[in-house]
Amino acid sequence: MNWSRAKTILIWLLLGVNLIFAANLALVWNEDRQARAAALTDAVGLLRTWGVELSEEDVPDAAGRRSVWLARDQDEEQTLAEALLGPCRVEKPGGGMAVYSSQTGEAFFRNGGLLEIMLPFEEGPFATGEDASRAVENVLHGASALPKELGMTARQEGEGWILEAEQQFQGEPVFNGVLSARLAGGGMSFFGRRVTQSDGARLDAAKNAAELVLCLGSVLSGRAENVRVDAVRQGWIASAGEEGGTLLTPAWEVKVQNETLYLDLVTGLAVIPE
C-alpha cells in the first residue's frame, strides 16, 4: 500500500477515535449534570417536609469551589503604609503585628489581613457622603495596595463620616472583608480587613449543592415550625491562616426572614465570621 495513503487512513482513524471519545465525555458530563440537578431537586423537596421553604433557583452553584490561602506580604504592607504616611519606622512587637510610624501617622497590620491606619486630614467637613467618598478615594490614589474605587457606602456620625466597602475576591463578596474609613476631627483612619487579589493556593473543595442544601436544612429545621429562605448569596469568609496569611473559605450568606447566617461550603456548618 502506498505510504501516503496509509498515513491518510491512520489520520482519519485517529480523528474518528477522538470524536468518539469526545462524544462519550459529553454524554458522561451531561448525565452527571442531570444527576446533580435531580439530587438538588430532591434535597429542596426534602427541606420542604422539614418546614424549610427554599427556591431551587436561589441555590448557587458551588461546583469547583475551593478554599484559598493568600500569603501575607509584609513588603506590600510597608509600601502601602509609606504611600499614605511617607517614610516609616518599622516595629514588630510580636503576635503577628507590624507597626509603621512616621511624623504623619501610624499603621498597624495584623495576621489575616487586618489593618488600622491613622493619618491627619484637614479637609472638610463634608456636606454629603458622596463628597466624603471622593475625598477618601483621592487619598487612596497613590496607595496601589488598596483598590482605588471601593464603592463605599457612607453614613454620618456626628460631624464626621463613616464609609464602608465590602471587598471582593475573584468577583464574589468577602462577607467579613469590610474595609472602613472614618473622617472626623481633622483626621482620617482606615480599619478592617484588606483582601489581596493574588491567586493563592487552592485547598479543600466545597460540597455539592444538594449536600449543602441538606446541611442548610439541618441548621434551619429546628429554629421554627416554618422557615422561609429569602435569599442566598455566594462568596467568601476570611480568617487568619498559617504564617499570618489569609484563608478564604467559600460560603453562603443566607437571609432567613429577619436573620442572616453563614454556611461554610467546605464543612457544611453554620459559622460566625471573625
C-alpha positions, 0 to 999 in steps of 0.5 A: 500500500502506498505510504501516503495513503496509509498515513491518510487512513491512520489520520482519519482513524485517529480523528474518528477515535477522538470524536468518539471519545469526545462524544462519550465525555459529553454524554458522561458530563451531561448525565452527571449534570442531570444527576446533580440537578435531580439530587438538588431537586430532591434535597429542596423537596426534602427541606420542604417536609422539614418546614424549610421553604427554599427556591431551587433557583436561589441555590448557587452553584458551588461546583469547583469551589475551593478554599484559598490561602493568600500569603501575607506580604509584609513588603506590600504592607510597608509600601502601602503604609509609606504611600499614605504616611511617607517614610516609616519606622518599622516595629514588630512587637510580636503576635503577628503585628507590624507597626509603621510610624512616621511624623504623619501617622501610624499603621498597624497590620495584623495576621489575616489581613487586618489593618488600622491606619491613622493619618491627619486630614484637614479637609472638610467637613463634608456636606454629603457622603458622596463628597466624603467618598471622593475625598477618601478615594483621592487619598487612596490614589497613590496607595496601589495596595488598596483598590482605588474605587471601593464603592463605599457606602457612607453614613454620618456620625456626628460631624464626621463620616463613616464609609464602608466597602465590602471587598471582593475576591475573584468577583464574589463578596468577602462577607467579613472583608469590610474595609472602613474609613472614618473622617472626623476631627481633622483626621482620617483612619482606615480599619478592617480587613484588606483582601489581596487579589493574588491567586493563592493556593487552592485547598479543600473543595466545597460540597455539592449543592444538594449536600449543602442544601441538606446541611442548610436544612439541618441548621434551619429545621429546628429554629421554627415550625416554618422557615422561609429562605429569602435569599442566598448569596455566594462568596467568601469568609476570611480568617487568619491562616498559617504564617499570618496569611489569609484563608478564604473559605467559600460560603453562603450568606443566607437571609432567613426572614429577619436573620442572616447566617453563614454556611461554610461550603467546605464543612457544611456548618453554620459559622460566625465570621471573625 
